[in-house]
Amino acid sequence: MQILPHYNKNKINSNSQIKNREINFNGLMRLDPKTYAPLDSWFFRDYTTLKTATDEIKNSFPQGAEILDYACSNGEETISLKALLPDTKYKITGFDTSESALKLANRGVYTVFSHWYDSFLLPNTYPKSKEAHLKNSFYNIMEETFPAPQDRLINNKKAYFDIKKSIPEFLEKFFCINSEHKNSIDIRRGNISNLDKYRTSNPIGAVFFRNALYQMIGNDLNESIEQRKTTEFIYNKKDIINNFVDKLYSKLDKGGVFVIGDHIKDHLFLADKNTPDDEIIFFKDTPFFNPENKFHRQASYLRLFKESPLRIALEKDKKFKAVGFSKTWLDIGGTKVKVPTVWKILK
Ligand SMILES: C[S@@+](CC[C@H](N)C(=O)[O-])C[C@H]1O[C@@H](n2cnc3c(N)ncnc32)[C@H](O)[C@@H]1O
């Protein structure tokens, strides 16, 4: 994996650049040391989607609701949701399966980077930023901290030192939840497969499961394309997804939303061994394909689901309707394609 080109692409040099850019954030790569599953997350990731989802929640549940943030990793997503829904009537719980992510959540130390997309959040860095309200919502629950040396080692050190070498002014700043909000962020072990077993007397207003479904169903799309790995067809993606959507439908309250990620792996799915030919499309025939890219050309005949099985399951019997969208692409040079990320239950 080439780290530097990716980070150079995200570098911010000036105020005018930030003013003309859509708000966006990024983070350093992090892997689970046991499973090697990606754990990376960052504050306000896919802000467009978070904004639409939290506005929907406020509209549908003015009296308050419970929000289940599955696959929250070490908690940047849960904290971002709390920042956008600060009222205590919205009870937000983060869940993750990774021991390593939960350990980090327990430490409660987070980073924001200067000269980076998330510079939006640093005090005085871009004071005229049109996103000042976001910064205010962040500082409502977070404060800068100066952690002990062992708590500073929370990022991918190779990524950090590589970028620091190329951009010497690049800085990590450390943050923690302020004392007023410490008890309002609850992060625990939890697997979304057990969603049906979650018990509460409150209405469930939202289930988040962003950029993680691919881990549950083995949708190793980038790996198949970038590293030309032969995929093990051991999953039956359709069955797993259908089963999951049934649980989701029975748990979510009227007016509630289900939120997925803006990563391509939540939207474009590798076919399984037993997927019939009439449900298949070759990669070269999808809007994501870029013929100029060598990896894309090598993967021209990769077999994919013509329609996202998740989308089909959600739309079946008019269970859910897409109400929020984002853009995604295969980030080794593909075209950006609009995809649904916020789904509203129709009950
Ligand atoms: C790439 S991170 C995404 C984090 C965050 N949702 C985001 O979009 O920034 C994927 C996370 O999903 C978690 N995960 C994978 N399968 C899960 C499951 N079945 N239930 C709960 N968490 C899961 C992983 O441990 C990891 O922390």
The ligand as an ORCA input file, in Angstrom:
! r2SCAN-3c Opt
* xyz 0 1
  C     -13.383      0.764      8.659
  S     -14.033      0.834     10.290
  C     -15.341      2.017     10.069
  C     -15.582      2.829     11.309
  C     -16.692      3.868     11.222
  N     -18.006      3.255     11.128
  C     -16.481      4.803     10.067
  O     -17.166      4.690      9.047
  O     -15.606      5.674     10.174
  C     -14.915     -0.714     10.399
  C     -15.288     -1.106     11.824
  O     -16.322     -2.082     11.787
  C     -16.166     -2.948     12.893
  N     -17.025     -4.127     12.635
  C     -16.887     -5.031     11.644
  N     -17.885     -5.939     11.675
  C     -18.696     -5.591     12.714
  C     -19.896     -6.126     13.252
  N     -20.455     -7.230     12.738
  N     -20.479     -5.504     14.309
  C     -19.907     -4.408     14.853
  N     -18.765     -3.859     14.386
  C     -18.160     -4.432     13.333
  C     -14.658     -3.162     12.895
  O     -14.173     -3.684     14.115
  C     -14.153     -1.732     12.605
  O     -13.944     -1.011     13.798
*
